[in-house]
Every structure is written in C-alpha cells, then in structure tokens.
Amino acid sequence: MRRWIWWLCISLVQAESRAEALCPAWSPARAEREIGQLQAQLHRWDRAYHQQGISPVRDSEYDSLLARLEQWQHCFTPHQPRPAAALAAGNGALHPVAHTGLRKLRDKSAVAHWMQHKSALWVQPKIDGVAVTLVYRNGRLVSLMSRGDGLRGEEWLAKAKYITAIPQQINTGLNDVVLQGELFLTMTDHHQAREGGVNARAQVAGAMMRREHSPLLAHLGIFIWAWPDGPASLSGQLSQLALWGFDLTRQWSQPVRDAEQVAQWRERWFRAGLPFVTDGIVIHALPVQAGRDWQPGQSSWSAAWKYQPAEVSSEVRSVIFTTGRTGKTAVVLDLQPVQIEDKTVRRVSLGSVARWRLLNVIAGDQVTITLAGLGIPRLERVIWRVAERHYPEPPAEDRYTATSCLSVTPDCRMQFLARLSGLSQKNVLNIPGMQRNNWQRLLQGGDITHLFSWLTLTPEQIAASAAMSPERAQRLWHQFNLTRQQPLRHWLSALGIPLPRKALAALPDREWSTVLARTEADWQQLPGVGNILSQRIIAMLQEPQLRQLIRFLQQQGIPATSSVLRMSIVKNGQTETKAQSEQAGDKAKQQSKDNHHLVSQ
C-alpha cells in the first residue's frame, strides 16, 4: 500500500541537477517551517489510515505530497535520515519474502525496451487494491500480512476468516507456501475508462484496518500475482494456483511476445467490464530470483504500465492576472507541467478574482487538476497550502472597462492584445490564421496604435513589423482588406458593443449614422435588449475614444460599398482582381499617412 512504500518516492529526487532546479528559494527558517507543517499533516493522515482505517485524502494526492516532502528534505536537509513509514501500534512482523514493488514504465517504447532479452512474458491487469502476503504452513493459512514497507507488515490473520475468497486450507505437500497478491473490492462489470478508481483501494484498506469487523470483508477478492519459489513455468504456477482456489490468476494472465500485444491488452482491459478496479497493467517475466534475495525496489522481472490518471496534482508556480477584451480581470495559475491523458498542462484558469480569493491559492500551493469538456484543464481542489502566504495584488476593479484600452499604452497592452485577438473570430471580422501570437508580433513592430490602425498598413509595413516573408505579408494584407466588406453588425462586435447574437442578426442598420441616432427605445426593439442594456449601449457609443474609432471607420468607407472592394469569383474561391488590389493598396498607403495616429489614449 502506498503509505508503506516510502522508499518509492526517493526515486523522484535522485538526479541532483533536477533536484536543485526544483528547490524553493526559501530561507532555512522558512524551509524548516514548511517541512515541519507538511510532515505533521502527513503524520496525521498516516495515523488515521493505519490506526482507524480511514483515508482523509486520495491516494494520488497523498503520494504527490509525500514526494514533495522528500524533495524539500533533499533540498534543505539532505544528510538527515528519513523516518520510516509508521505501522499501526504493536505490529510490524517480517515478511518471509520481501515485496519488491514494481518498476513504472512511462509508455510503449519504455515497455519495448524493458521487454528486451526477457522470456516467458505475460501480462495481467494491475488491480487497484491492497497488497498482502499469504503464508500457508503444511497447507493451513497461518499469516495474512499487509505489505507495509516491503520488509515488515501488519498481521491481519484475524480478518482472513471473513474473506471467503481466501482459502483457509490448501492441498499441498509443501511445508511452506508464500504467495503475494492483492486484496480488492469485487465489482460487477466495472469499466475503468468510464468509472475510474471509485476509491476502491481506500475502502479495502479501511475494512482491513478497523479493529471491529466490517461487512465489506465478505465482498473482498484476492488476486495472486507472485509465487516466490514457485514452479519455474508459468503454466505450472497458474494450474496449481487454480487448484488451490486462486483461479483469477489463470483467468487474467495472458502470454505476450512484444509491446504491441501488451498495449492491446492494456487498452482492452481499460475499456472492458472487469470484476475489479484497475490502474494499469503488469508485465511479468521468468525466471525470477530466489525468494530469499527479493528486496524492496529491486525487481527486474516485473514492471507496471499504469493508466493515465483522470486527475493529477501539481504545484502552483505563480498567479497571473489577465485582462480580457471587455476589461474583466481573470486569474490563471501557472503550474509545474503535468501530463493528463495526451495533454501537457501548464496553466489552468480560475475565472474571476473573487473565485481566486475564495479558493485561497497562491504560488507554492499544491492543486489537483482534471480535464473538463473539450480537454480544458480545470482546478478540482487545493490539496495543500504553504504556511507562509504571500498574495499578489490584482488590478483595481475599475481600472479596465469595456471602453478602455482602445489604443496602445504601456498599461493597456494586455487588454488591447485581447481586443485584437478577438477581431479574428469568425463571428467578428473573420481573419483566418491571425492568432494571438501573430497580433502580438504585429503589435511589437510599433505600427499599430489603435484598434483598427492595421487597416492602413501596407504589405511592406506588415512584413517589417511582424518579421514575415513578403508573400505571407501580402496574403495577410489581403485578409485585412477583406474585413472592409464585413457588415456593420460585425464591426459593432469588433468595437465591443455588447449586443446579443439575436439582436445583431436582427439589426437592420447599414450606416454608422443610423446606429448613432438610435434611442433607448430603438435599441429595445431588438431581441434580448432591455432597459439596462440599451442604456449601457448608448453610454458606450458616447465614449470619446469609441467615437473616434467610428469616425476612423467612416473615413475608411467601412462597411465598404465601393466597387473597389468587390470580389471577382474564380474557380478556386474568391479573390481580388489585380487592378482592385492595386487600387486598394494605393488607398491604404494614403490613409496610412492620414490616420495612423488618429486615436490616442
């Protein structure tokens, strides 16, 4: 069980250079405080787990925090001995054969490499339960022992009589039979891909740890995955185990030749209905060492390829405040990169400043992340908070508004860039291929001063500002010119006027003068526009900067009705004729001189 395998986490901090890179920049006093606080919490969880049979946190979260404690200790107290995992009071018997644990393989390539030069390979589901040792002496069960730290475990023999899946007697002429396996919660048609772990391991551990009898014991199964000093052949082991009543091992052991077959079984078991919860697969090879030579962490004949967890834990590196195009401030957590399914997650959005304050999360805290719909990272919970709390200051609530940052200033770059990025959307100005990073490069060139000044850029200016080839700049200039034909409602969206989609679709206006002449009653004739929204729209349209942008668009002849911008239809799509392009280019160059600095903050 993971609380008793302290030694596994040491492998996470073996590389010195990596350890140094991950060490917090703390004073010795703070390091002592943070380590002490986390140590005390882990000790409380251990005590609840080992003495009361309850698990206050998820296994993966406990393991993550235990690894973090090991990392901190490696950083600040590398020469101090680490405490051993605490077993329940009064217990700690030696295993007749140590539990070696499993080497973890990251992917199919690692599996293929591990399988090289090995023979008699087979694969089994990696059952998510509680590891135990069973000892039979002259055929009678004399010990059922928890895995513990791999060398010593707790004696649970008194619970064995309630677990009907464990034979109390086996027919054998051997003096001693030592088996290692997994106690698990029996399930009916459990689909790992759909249902996940359902906290099965903690339920099993709780039933075994409680002093009183638990009805759950009758619903436990046993899966034998190792017979130290058993028959040399796989078939010999499986046949004998089945005769003794451990037939699950034969049912769920499949011979494999290569990593491709391993991957197929892994995927099949991940999606099929199973009688237990799993968290991956285990690959075994023969021969193995004699049982007397088994040591924790030294198995070369078994390895695990785990499923990607639905939730992972990560450390918050910093809290970032971002300003969107409407002026609202959002909070993003910058994380130590973690892998969830096929995604590397580096950031997660929290939403508003109010939610961030409610969650009370800062740099150094440990959080659990999952993927929501469309693969978007989502914060599930904060699992650990550092003792010393330093909160960054968010922007003032009224600093940015729906009409601020319509031009470039040092304080407005974030909102202004968000406004530019929003222009590319299909339901706004529809500028294909113009992503945020492209706008950023263009903005860094210094030729954009207000929200629509890119309309006056020449292909040469675009190429110089965005550091792109002349051909690509020409195509982008062409895309910019196509926006002139967008209907008036799209330009209203580009300005940030908060009209509902149905209202925009119903808007009959074709000229700016008509829009500006609308009264509150006129706006309220549109679907979804009520009294408050109509007042807000009129107030926005009176803002001086926004009025300047509208005048600029009027001077540009936008929305365009001129024949200069009409398109000629060709077989492969729509494009401008050469003459039209030259005319539009000449016009843009002249307007660039007149209007480049029209709007200022």
C-alpha positions as CSV (number, residue, x, y, z in Angstrom):
1,M,0.0,0.0,0.0
2,R,1.3,3.4,-0.9
3,R,1.6,4.8,2.6
4,W,4.0,2.0,3.5
5,I,6.3,2.3,0.4
6,W,8.2,5.3,1.5
7,W,11.2,4.3,-0.5
8,L,9.4,4.6,-3.8
9,C,9.3,8.4,-3.6
10,I,13.0,8.7,-3.2
11,S,13.4,7.8,-6.9
12,L,11.7,11.1,-7.8
13,V,14.7,13.1,-6.4
14,Q,17.7,11.1,-7.5
15,A,19.0,13.4,-10.1
16,E,21.0,16.2,-8.4
17,S,20.6,18.8,-11.1
18,R,16.9,18.3,-11.3
19,A,16.6,18.5,-7.5
20,E,18.5,21.8,-7.4
21,A,16.2,23.2,-10.2
22,L,13.1,22.3,-8.1
23,C,14.3,23.6,-4.8
24,P,12.3,26.6,-3.4
25,A,14.2,29.8,-2.8
26,W,13.5,29.7,0.9
27,S,15.4,30.8,4.0
28,P,16.4,28.0,6.3
29,A,13.8,29.2,8.8
30,R,11.0,29.1,6.3
31,A,12.2,25.7,5.0
32,E,12.1,24.2,8.5
33,R,8.6,25.6,9.0
34,E,7.2,24.4,5.7
35,I,8.7,20.9,6.0
36,G,7.5,20.6,9.6
37,Q,4.0,21.6,8.7
38,L,3.7,19.1,5.8
39,Q,5.4,16.4,7.9
40,A,2.9,16.9,10.7
41,Q,-0.1,16.7,8.3
42,L,1.2,13.5,6.6
43,H,1.7,12.0,10.1
44,R,-1.9,12.8,11.0
45,W,-3.1,11.2,7.8
46,D,-0.9,8.2,8.4
47,R,-2.3,7.8,11.9
48,A,-5.9,8.0,10.6
49,Y,-5.1,5.5,7.9
50,H,-3.1,2.9,9.9
51,Q,-5.0,3.1,13.2
52,Q,-8.5,4.0,12.2
53,G,-8.7,2.6,8.7
54,I,-9.8,5.9,7.1
55,S,-8.3,7.8,4.3
56,P,-8.8,11.6,4.5
57,V,-7.2,12.2,1.1
58,R,-7.0,10.4,-2.2
59,D,-4.0,8.0,-2.7
60,S,-2.6,10.0,-5.6
61,E,-2.8,13.3,-3.6
62,Y,-1.1,11.7,-0.6
63,D,1.6,10.3,-2.9
64,S,2.1,13.7,-4.5
65,L,2.6,15.4,-1.2
66,L,4.9,12.7,0.1
67,A,7.1,13.2,-3.0
68,R,7.1,16.9,-2.3
69,L,8.2,16.4,1.3
70,E,11.0,14.1,0.0
71,Q,12.0,16.8,-2.4
72,W,12.1,19.5,0.2
73,Q,14.1,17.3,2.5
74,H,16.5,16.6,-0.2
75,C,16.9,20.3,-0.8
76,F,17.3,21.5,2.7
77,T,18.3,18.6,4.9
78,P,20.0,16.1,2.6
79,H,22.1,14.4,5.3
80,Q,19.3,13.7,7.8
81,P,17.9,10.2,7.8
82,R,14.3,9.9,6.7
83,P,11.7,8.5,9.1
84,A,10.3,5.0,8.3
85,A,6.7,4.6,7.5
86,A,4.6,4.2,10.6
87,L,2.7,1.0,11.0
88,A,-0.2,0.5,13.4
89,A,0.8,0.3,17.0
90,G,2.1,-3.1,18.1
91,N,2.5,-4.5,14.6
92,G,5.4,-5.0,12.2
93,A,6.2,-8.6,11.5
94,L,8.9,-9.6,9.0
95,H,7.7,-10.8,5.6
96,P,9.1,-14.3,4.8
97,V,9.7,-12.9,1.3
98,A,10.1,-9.1,0.8
99,H,7.7,-7.2,-1.5
100,T,9.8,-5.8,-4.4
101,G,7.4,-3.3,-5.8
102,L,7.1,-2.6,-9.5
103,R,9.2,-0.5,-11.8
104,K,6.9,2.0,-13.6
105,L,7.1,2.3,-17.4
106,R,6.1,5.5,-19.0
107,D,4.9,4.4,-22.5
108,K,5.0,1.7,-25.1
109,S,8.6,2.5,-26.1
110,A,9.7,2.0,-22.4
111,V,7.8,-1.3,-22.4
112,A,9.5,-2.5,-25.5
113,H,12.9,-1.6,-24.1
114,W,12.2,-3.3,-20.8
115,M,11.0,-6.5,-22.6
116,Q,14.2,-6.9,-24.5
117,H,16.2,-10.0,-23.7
118,K,13.4,-11.4,-21.4
119,S,11.5,-14.6,-22.0
120,A,8.3,-16.3,-20.8
121,L,6.5,-12.9,-20.7
122,W,2.9,-12.5,-19.6
123,V,0.6,-9.6,-18.8
124,Q,-2.0,-9.1,-16.0
125,P,-4.4,-6.3,-15.0
126,K,-2.8,-4.1,-12.3
127,I,-5.5,-4.4,-9.7
128,D,-6.1,-1.3,-7.5
129,G,-6.3,-2.8,-4.1
130,V,-4.2,-3.6,-1.0
131,A,-1.0,-5.7,-1.4
132,V,-0.7,-8.7,1.0
133,T,1.4,-11.8,1.8
134,L,-0.3,-15.1,2.4
135,V,1.6,-17.8,4.2
136,Y,0.4,-21.4,4.3
137,R,2.2,-23.9,6.6
138,N,1.5,-27.6,5.9
139,G,-1.5,-26.4,3.9
140,R,-3.0,-24.2,6.6
141,L,-3.2,-20.4,6.4
142,V,-1.0,-19.1,9.2
143,S,-0.5,-15.5,8.1
144,L,-2.2,-12.7,6.2
145,M,0.1,-9.8,6.3
146,S,-0.1,-6.3,4.9
147,R,2.7,-5.1,2.5
148,G,3.9,-2.4,4.9
149,D,7.2,-1.1,3.9
150,G,8.0,-4.2,1.9
151,L,10.1,-5.8,4.6
152,R,7.6,-5.6,7.5
153,G,3.9,-5.5,7.6
154,E,0.8,-5.8,9.9
155,E,-0.7,-9.2,10.7
156,W,-4.3,-9.4,9.6
157,L,-4.9,-13.1,10.0
158,A,-7.9,-12.5,12.3
159,K,-9.7,-10.8,9.3
160,A,-9.0,-13.7,6.9
161,K,-11.8,-15.9,8.2
162,Y,-14.3,-13.2,7.0
163,I,-12.8,-13.1,3.5
164,T,-14.4,-16.1,1.8
165,A,-12.2,-15.6,-1.3
166,I,-9.1,-16.7,0.7
167,P,-8.8,-20.4,1.3
168,Q,-8.1,-21.3,4.9
169,Q,-6.6,-24.6,3.8
170,I,-4.9,-25.7,0.6
171,N,-4.0,-29.3,-0.6
172,T,-0.2,-29.3,-0.8
173,G,2.7,-31.4,0.3
174,L,4.9,-28.3,0.7
175,N,5.9,-27.3,4.1
176,D,5.6,-23.6,3.4
177,V,3.8,-21.7,0.6
178,V,4.3,-18.0,0.4
179,L,2.1,-16.0,-2.0
180,Q,1.9,-12.3,-2.7
181,G,-1.3,-10.7,-4.1
182,E,-3.9,-8.0,-4.0
183,L,-7.0,-7.8,-1.8
184,F,-9.6,-6.0,-3.9
185,L,-13.2,-4.9,-3.8
186,T,-15.2,-7.1,-6.0
187,M,-17.1,-5.3,-8.7
188,T,-19.7,-6.1,-11.4
189,D,-18.9,-5.0,-14.9
190,H,-16.6,-2.2,-13.9
191,H,-15.4,0.0,-16.8
192,Q,-12.2,1.7,-15.8
193,A,-12.3,4.2,-18.7
194,R,-15.8,5.4,-17.7
195,E,-15.9,5.0,-13.9
196,G,-12.3,5.4,-12.8
197,G,-11.0,4.2,-9.4
198,V,-14.2,4.8,-7.3
199,N,-11.9,5.0,-4.3
200,A,-11.9,1.1,-4.1
201,R,-8.4,0.8,-2.6
202,A,-9.3,3.1,0.4
203,Q,-12.4,1.1,1.1
204,V,-10.4,-2.1,1.2
205,A,-7.8,-0.6,3.4
206,G,-10.4,0.8,5.7
207,A,-12.1,-2.5,6.2
208,M,-8.7,-4.2,7.0
209,M,-7.5,-1.5,9.3
210,R,-10.6,-1.2,11.5
211,R,-10.4,-3.1,14.8
212,E,-14.1,-4.1,14.6
213,H,-15.5,-6.5,11.9
214,S,-16.5,-4.8,8.7
215,P,-19.3,-6.3,6.5
216,L,-17.2,-5.2,3.5
217,L,-14.7,-8.1,4.2
218,A,-17.2,-10.5,2.7
219,H,-17.0,-8.6,-0.6
220,L,-13.3,-8.7,-1.0
221,G,-11.4,-10.8,-3.5
222,I,-7.8,-12.0,-3.7
223,F,-5.6,-11.9,-6.8
224,I,-2.3,-13.7,-6.6
225,W,0.4,-12.1,-8.7
226,A,3.6,-13.6,-7.3
227,W,4.6,-17.1,-6.0
228,P,8.2,-16.7,-4.9
229,D,10.0,-20.0,-5.2
230,G,7.0,-21.5,-7.1
231,P,7.2,-23.7,-10.2
232,A,9.6,-22.5,-12.9
233,S,7.0,-22.4,-15.6
234,L,4.0,-20.0,-15.9
235,S,1.7,-22.8,-16.8
236,G,2.8,-24.8,-13.7
237,Q,2.1,-21.8,-11.4
238,L,-1.3,-21.0,-12.9
239,S,-2.5,-24.6,-12.8
240,Q,-1.5,-25.1,-9.2
241,L,-2.9,-21.8,-8.0
242,A,-6.2,-22.6,-9.7
243,L,-6.4,-26.0,-7.9
244,W,-5.9,-24.2,-4.6
245,G,-8.8,-21.8,-5.3
246,F,-6.9,-18.9,-6.8
247,D,-8.3,-19.2,-10.3
248,L,-8.5,-15.5,-11.0
249,T,-4.7,-15.5,-11.7
250,R,-5.2,-18.0,-14.6
251,Q,-8.2,-16.2,-15.9
252,W,-6.4,-12.9,-16.1
253,S,-2.9,-13.8,-17.2
254,Q,-2.1,-13.6,-20.9
255,P,1.1,-14.5,-22.7
256,V,2.7,-11.7,-24.8
257,R,5.5,-11.5,-27.3
258,D,6.0,-7.8,-27.8
259,A,5.0,-4.3,-26.7
260,E,2.2,-4.1,-29.3
261,Q,0.4,-7.1,-27.7
262,V,0.9,-5.5,-24.2
263,A,-0.6,-2.3,-25.5
264,Q,-3.6,-4.1,-26.9
265,W,-4.3,-5.9,-23.6
266,R,-3.9,-2.6,-21.7
267,E,-6.4,-0.8,-23.9
268,R,-8.8,-3.8,-23.9
269,W,-8.9,-4.1,-20.1
270,F,-9.1,-0.3,-19.8
271,R,-12.4,-0.3,-21.7
272,A,-13.9,-3.7,-20.9
273,G,-16.1,-4.6,-18.0
274,L,-14.0,-6.2,-15.2
275,P,-14.7,-7.7,-11.8
276,F,-12.2,-5.3,-10.1
277,V,-10.8,-1.8,-10.3
278,T,-7.5,-1.4,-12.1
279,D,-5.0,1.3,-12.6
280,G,-2.9,-0.2,-15.4
281,I,-1.2,-3.5,-16.4
282,V,1.7,-5.5,-15.0
283,I,4.2,-7.4,-17.2
284,H,6.0,-10.4,-15.7
285,A,8.9,-12.4,-16.9
286,L,10.6,-15.7,-16.0
287,P,12.8,-16.7,-14.4
288,V,12.9,-14.7,-11.2
289,Q,15.4,-14.6,-8.3
290,A,15.0,-16.9,-5.4
291,G,12.7,-15.5,-2.7
292,R,15.5,-15.1,-0.2
293,D,17.1,-12.5,-2.5
294,W,14.0,-10.3,-3.0
295,Q,14.4,-6.7,-1.8
296,P,12.1,-3.7,-2.0
297,G,12.7,-1.7,-5.2
298,Q,14.9,-4.4,-6.8
299,S,12.5,-6.4,-9.1
300,S,13.9,-6.8,-12.6
301,W,11.2,-9.4,-13.6
302,S,8.0,-7.3,-13.2
303,A,7.1,-3.8,-14.3
304,A,3.9,-1.7,-14.5
305,W,2.5,0.4,-17.2
306,K,-0.2,2.5,-15.5
307,Y,-3.2,4.2,-17.0
308,Q,-3.0,8.0,-17.2
309,P,-5.0,9.2,-14.1
310,A,-8.0,11.4,-14.7
311,E,-6.7,13.7,-12.0
312,V,-3.1,14.8,-11.3
313,S,-1.5,17.1,-8.7
314,S,0.8,19.9,-9.5
315,E,2.5,22.8,-7.7
316,V,1.4,26.4,-8.4
317,R,4.4,28.4,-9.7
318,S,2.7,31.8,-9.9
319,V,-0.6,33.5,-10.0
320,I,-1.2,35.5,-13.2
321,F,-3.9,38.2,-13.7
322,T,-5.1,38.7,-17.2
323,T,-7.3,41.3,-18.7
324,G,-9.8,40.3,-21.4
325,R,-11.1,42.5,-24.2
326,T,-14.1,43.6,-22.1
327,G,-11.8,44.7,-19.3
328,K,-12.7,41.9,-16.9
329,T,-9.8,40.5,-14.9
330,A,-9.3,36.8,-14.9
331,V,-6.9,34.7,-12.8
332,V,-4.7,32.0,-14.3
333,L,-2.5,29.6,-12.3
334,D,0.9,28.9,-13.8
335,L,1.8,25.2,-12.9
336,Q,4.6,22.8,-12.9
337,P,3.9,21.0,-16.2
338,V,1.9,17.8,-15.7
339,Q,0.5,15.2,-18.1
340,I,-3.2,14.4,-18.3
341,E,-4.2,11.9,-20.9
342,D,-2.5,13.3,-24.1
343,K,-2.1,16.8,-22.8
344,T,0.7,18.6,-21.1
345,V,-1.0,21.1,-18.7
346,R,1.0,24.2,-17.7
347,R,-1.8,26.6,-16.9
348,V,-5.4,26.5,-15.5
349,S,-7.9,29.3,-15.4
350,L,-9.7,30.1,-12.2
351,G,-12.1,32.7,-13.6
352,S,-12.7,35.8,-11.6
353,V,-10.7,37.4,-8.9
354,A,-13.5,36.7,-6.4
355,R,-13.2,33.0,-7.1
356,W,-9.5,33.1,-6.7
357,R,-9.8,34.8,-3.3
358,L,-12.4,32.1,-2.3
359,L,-10.1,29.3,-3.3
360,N,-7.2,30.9,-1.5
361,V,-4.5,29.6,-3.7
362,I,-1.0,31.1,-4.3
363,A,2.4,30.2,-5.5
364,G,3.7,27.1,-3.7
365,D,0.3,25.5,-3.1
366,Q,-0.5,22.0,-4.4
367,V,-3.6,21.6,-6.5
368,T,-5.4,18.8,-8.3
369,I,-6.2,19.3,-12.0
370,T,-8.5,17.4,-14.3
371,L,-9.7,17.8,-17.9
372,A,-13.2,19.2,-18.4
373,G,-15.2,19.2,-21.7
374,L,-13.1,19.7,-24.8
375,G,-10.0,18.9,-22.9
376,I,-9.9,22.2,-21.0
377,P,-7.9,22.0,-17.7
378,R,-9.9,22.5,-14.6
379,L,-9.0,23.0,-11.0
380,E,-10.6,20.4,-8.8
381,R,-9.3,21.3,-5.4
382,V,-6.4,22.7,-3.4
383,I,-4.8,19.9,-1.5
384,W,-2.0,21.7,0.3
385,R,-1.2,25.3,1.1
386,V,2.2,26.6,2.1
387,A,2.5,28.0,5.6
388,E,3.9,31.4,4.6
389,R,1.3,33.2,2.4
390,H,2.3,36.0,0.0
391,Y,-0.7,37.2,-2.0
392,P,-0.2,39.0,-5.3
393,E,-2.2,42.2,-5.8
394,P,-4.8,42.0,-8.6
395,P,-5.6,45.1,-10.7
396,A,-8.1,47.5,-9.3
397,E,-11.7,46.5,-10.2
398,D,-12.4,49.7,-12.1
399,R,-9.1,50.0,-13.8
400,Y,-10.2,48.4,-17.0
401,T,-13.7,48.7,-18.6
402,A,-15.5,47.7,-21.8
403,T,-14.3,51.0,-23.4
404,S,-10.8,51.2,-22.0
405,C,-7.6,50.3,-24.0
406,L,-8.9,51.0,-27.4
407,S,-5.4,52.3,-28.2
408,V,-1.9,51.2,-27.1
409,T,-0.3,52.4,-23.9
410,P,2.1,50.5,-21.6
411,D,-0.7,49.8,-19.1
412,C,-3.1,48.7,-21.8
413,R,-1.1,46.1,-23.8
414,M,-2.9,43.1,-22.2
415,Q,-6.4,44.2,-22.8
416,F,-5.5,45.8,-26.2
417,L,-4.0,42.5,-27.3
418,A,-7.1,40.6,-26.2
419,R,-9.2,43.1,-28.2
420,L,-7.0,42.4,-31.3
421,S,-7.2,38.7,-30.9
422,G,-11.0,38.9,-30.7
423,L,-11.2,40.5,-34.1
424,S,-10.0,37.3,-35.7
425,Q,-13.1,35.3,-34.6
426,K,-15.4,34.1,-37.3
427,N,-18.4,36.0,-35.9
428,V,-16.4,39.2,-35.6
429,L,-14.1,40.1,-38.6
430,N,-13.2,36.6,-39.5
431,I,-9.4,36.9,-40.2
432,P,-8.3,33.3,-40.7
433,G,-4.8,32.4,-39.4
434,M,-4.4,35.6,-37.4
435,Q,-3.9,34.1,-33.9
436,R,-2.9,35.9,-30.7
437,N,0.8,35.4,-31.3
438,N,0.6,36.9,-34.8
439,W,-1.2,40.0,-33.4
440,Q,1.5,40.2,-30.7
441,R,4.3,40.2,-33.3
442,L,2.5,42.9,-35.3
443,L,1.9,45.0,-32.2
444,Q,5.6,44.7,-31.2
445,G,6.6,46.2,-34.5
446,G,5.1,49.6,-33.3
447,D,3.0,50.3,-36.4
448,I,-0.3,49.6,-34.6
449,T,-1.5,52.4,-32.4
450,H,-5.3,51.9,-32.1
451,L,-7.7,49.0,-32.5
452,F,-8.1,49.4,-36.3
453,S,-4.9,51.0,-37.4
454,W,-3.8,47.7,-39.0
455,L,-6.3,48.6,-41.8
456,T,-3.9,51.3,-43.0
457,L,-0.7,49.1,-43.1
458,T,0.9,48.3,-46.3
459,P,2.3,44.8,-47.1
460,E,5.8,46.2,-46.6
461,Q,4.9,47.5,-43.2
462,I,3.3,44.2,-42.2
463,A,6.4,42.3,-43.3
464,A,8.7,44.5,-41.3
465,S,6.6,44.7,-38.2
466,A,5.7,41.0,-37.9
467,A,9.0,39.7,-39.3
468,M,7.4,37.7,-42.0
469,S,8.0,37.0,-45.7
470,P,6.7,39.4,-48.3
471,E,4.5,36.7,-49.7
472,R,2.9,36.0,-46.3
473,A,2.6,39.7,-45.6
474,Q,0.8,40.2,-48.9
475,R,-1.7,37.4,-48.0
476,L,-2.3,39.0,-44.6
477,W,-2.8,42.4,-46.1
478,H,-5.3,40.8,-48.4
479,Q,-7.2,39.3,-45.4
480,F,-7.2,42.7,-43.7
481,N,-8.7,44.3,-46.8
482,L,-11.5,41.6,-46.9
483,T,-12.7,42.8,-43.5
484,R,-13.8,46.0,-45.1
485,Q,-16.7,44.1,-46.6
486,Q,-18.0,42.7,-43.3
487,P,-21.5,44.0,-42.5
488,L,-22.0,46.8,-39.9
489,R,-23.1,44.3,-37.2
490,H,-19.7,42.6,-37.3
491,W,-17.9,46.0,-36.8
492,L,-20.2,46.7,-33.8
493,S,-18.9,43.4,-32.4
494,A,-15.3,44.4,-33.2
495,L,-15.9,47.6,-31.1
496,G,-17.2,45.5,-28.2
497,I,-20.8,46.7,-28.3
498,P,-22.5,44.0,-26.1
499,L,-25.4,43.2,-28.4
500,P,-26.8,39.6,-28.1
501,R,-26.3,37.4,-31.2
502,K,-30.1,37.5,-32.0
503,A,-30.1,41.3,-31.7
504,L,-27.1,41.6,-34.1
505,A,-28.8,39.3,-36.6
506,A,-32.0,41.4,-36.4
507,L,-30.2,44.8,-36.7
508,P,-31.4,46.5,-39.9
509,D,-28.9,49.4,-39.9
510,R,-26.3,49.7,-42.7
511,E,-24.8,53.1,-41.8
512,W,-23.0,54.4,-38.7
513,S,-25.2,57.4,-38.6
514,T,-28.3,55.3,-38.2
515,V,-26.7,53.4,-35.3
516,L,-25.6,56.5,-33.5
517,A,-29.0,58.0,-33.9
518,R,-30.8,55.2,-32.1
519,T,-32.6,55.9,-28.8
520,E,-33.1,53.6,-25.9
521,A,-36.5,52.7,-27.2
522,D,-35.0,51.9,-30.6
523,W,-32.4,49.5,-29.1
524,Q,-35.1,47.8,-27.0
525,Q,-36.9,46.8,-30.2
526,L,-34.1,44.3,-30.8
527,P,-34.5,40.8,-29.3
528,G,-32.7,40.4,-26.0
529,V,-32.1,44.1,-25.4
530,G,-33.8,45.5,-22.3
531,N,-33.8,48.8,-20.4
532,I,-30.4,48.4,-18.7
533,L,-28.6,47.0,-21.8
534,S,-29.9,49.8,-24.0
535,Q,-28.7,52.4,-21.6
536,R,-25.3,50.7,-21.5
537,I,-25.0,50.6,-25.3
538,I,-25.9,54.3,-25.7
539,A,-23.4,55.2,-23.0
540,M,-20.6,53.2,-24.7
541,L,-21.4,54.9,-28.1
542,Q,-20.9,58.3,-26.4
543,E,-17.4,57.4,-25.2
544,P,-14.9,59.8,-27.0
545,Q,-12.4,57.1,-27.9
546,L,-15.0,54.8,-29.3
547,R,-16.5,57.7,-31.3
548,Q,-13.0,58.4,-32.7
549,L,-12.8,54.8,-33.9
550,I,-16.2,55.1,-35.5
551,R,-15.1,58.2,-37.3
552,F,-12.0,56.4,-38.5
553,L,-14.1,53.6,-39.9
554,Q,-16.3,56.0,-41.6
555,Q,-13.3,57.7,-43.2
556,Q,-12.2,54.2,-44.4
557,G,-15.6,53.7,-46.0
558,I,-16.4,50.8,-43.7
559,P,-18.6,48.9,-44.1
560,A,-17.4,49.0,-47.7
561,T,-19.8,49.5,-50.6
562,S,-17.3,50.8,-53.2
563,S,-16.7,48.7,-56.3
564,V,-13.0,48.9,-55.5
565,L,-13.5,46.1,-53.0
566,R,-16.0,43.9,-54.9
567,M,-14.8,40.4,-55.5
568,S,-14.4,38.5,-58.7
569,I,-15.5,34.9,-58.4
570,V,-12.9,32.4,-59.6
571,K,-12.9,28.7,-59.8
572,N,-10.9,28.1,-56.6
573,G,-12.7,30.7,-54.5
574,Q,-12.9,34.4,-54.0
575,T,-10.0,36.8,-54.6
576,E,-9.4,40.4,-55.7
577,T,-8.5,41.2,-59.2
578,K,-5.1,42.7,-59.8
579,A,-6.5,46.2,-60.6
580,Q,-8.7,46.1,-57.5
581,S,-5.7,45.1,-55.3
582,E,-3.6,47.9,-56.7
583,Q,-6.3,50.4,-56.1
584,A,-7.0,49.2,-52.6
585,G,-3.2,49.3,-51.9
586,D,-2.8,52.8,-53.1
587,K,-5.8,53.9,-51.0
588,A,-4.4,52.2,-47.9
589,K,-1.0,53.8,-48.3
590,Q,-2.5,57.3,-48.4
591,Q,-4.8,56.6,-45.5
592,S,-1.9,55.3,-43.5
593,K,-0.4,58.7,-43.6
594,D,-3.6,60.5,-42.6
595,N,-5.0,58.2,-40.0
596,H,-2.1,56.2,-38.4
597,H,-2.2,58.1,-35.2
598,L,-5.9,59.1,-35.1
599,V,-6.8,57.6,-31.8
600,S,-4.6,58.1,-28.7
601,Q,-5.1,57.0,-25.1
